[in-house]
Amino acid sequence: MARRPANLDAFGPMLTLADVAAVLGVHVDTARRYVKSGGLPAHRLPNSKQFYILKDELLAFIRSQPKDPVLDNTPAPASDSSI
């Protein structure tokens, strides 16, 4: 079952993997794979194992992803039946 994405505006400038997963509507393991693959930049504070993702970098990641027509709620353009 698909997860309902959280509103990005509800988060501060730095997000945890759990926050990112909530925003993207995916499992935290999927968010971790995005980081491990290098697709999503992440940062660690000194002496911390926790990944942190900057909100601006998450937005850039989201914008770089191809649109999924099945998940896109934008209505399809009306066909011109006058032809």
C-alpha positions as CSV (number, residue, x, y, z in Angstrom):
1,M,0.0,0.0,0.0
2,A,1.3,3.4,-0.9
3,R,2.2,5.8,1.9
4,R,0.6,9.2,2.1
5,P,3.4,11.8,1.7
6,A,3.8,14.4,4.5
7,N,3.9,18.1,3.8
8,L,7.5,19.3,3.5
9,D,6.6,22.7,5.0
10,A,6.0,21.0,8.4
11,F,9.8,20.3,8.7
12,G,12.7,22.4,9.6
13,P,15.8,23.0,7.4
14,M,17.4,19.6,8.2
15,L,15.5,16.3,7.9
16,T,16.2,12.8,9.2
17,L,15.8,9.8,7.0
18,A,12.5,9.1,8.8
19,D,11.4,12.7,7.9
20,V,12.5,12.2,4.2
21,A,10.6,8.9,4.0
22,A,7.5,10.6,5.3
23,V,7.8,13.4,2.8
24,L,8.4,11.0,-0.1
25,G,5.8,8.5,1.0
26,V,8.3,5.7,1.0
27,H,9.8,3.3,3.7
28,V,12.8,4.6,5.6
29,D,14.9,1.8,4.0
30,T,14.1,3.2,0.6
31,A,15.2,6.7,1.7
32,R,18.4,5.2,3.0
33,R,19.0,3.5,-0.4
34,Y,18.6,6.9,-2.1
35,V,21.4,8.2,0.2
36,K,23.7,5.2,-0.1
37,S,23.4,5.2,-3.9
38,G,24.5,8.9,-4.0
39,G,21.2,10.1,-5.5
40,L,20.2,12.0,-2.4
41,P,22.9,14.1,-0.6
42,A,23.1,13.5,3.1
43,H,25.3,14.8,5.9
44,R,26.4,13.5,9.3
45,L,27.2,15.5,12.3
46,P,30.5,14.8,14.1
47,N,30.2,11.6,16.2
48,S,26.8,10.7,14.8
49,K,25.6,7.8,12.8
50,Q,22.4,9.7,11.9
51,F,22.0,11.0,8.3
52,Y,20.6,14.5,7.9
53,I,19.3,15.8,4.6
54,L,19.0,19.6,3.9
55,K,15.5,20.6,2.8
56,D,16.9,22.4,-0.3
57,E,18.8,19.2,-1.3
58,L,15.6,17.1,-0.8
59,L,13.7,19.6,-3.0
60,A,16.4,19.3,-5.7
61,F,16.2,15.5,-5.5
62,I,12.4,15.5,-5.8
63,R,12.6,17.9,-8.9
64,S,15.2,15.6,-10.5
65,Q,12.9,12.5,-10.4
66,P,10.9,11.6,-13.5
67,K,7.1,12.1,-13.1
68,D,5.1,8.9,-12.7
69,P,2.0,9.3,-14.8
70,V,0.1,6.8,-12.7
71,L,0.8,8.8,-9.5
72,D,0.6,12.2,-11.0
73,N,-2.8,13.7,-10.2
74,T,-2.6,16.3,-12.9
75,P,-5.5,15.8,-15.3
76,A,-4.5,14.7,-18.8
77,P,-5.0,17.4,-21.5
78,A,-8.3,17.3,-23.2
79,S,-8.2,15.7,-26.6
80,D,-9.3,17.8,-29.5
81,S,-12.2,16.0,-30.9
82,S,-12.9,18.7,-33.5
83,I,-10.3,17.2,-35.9
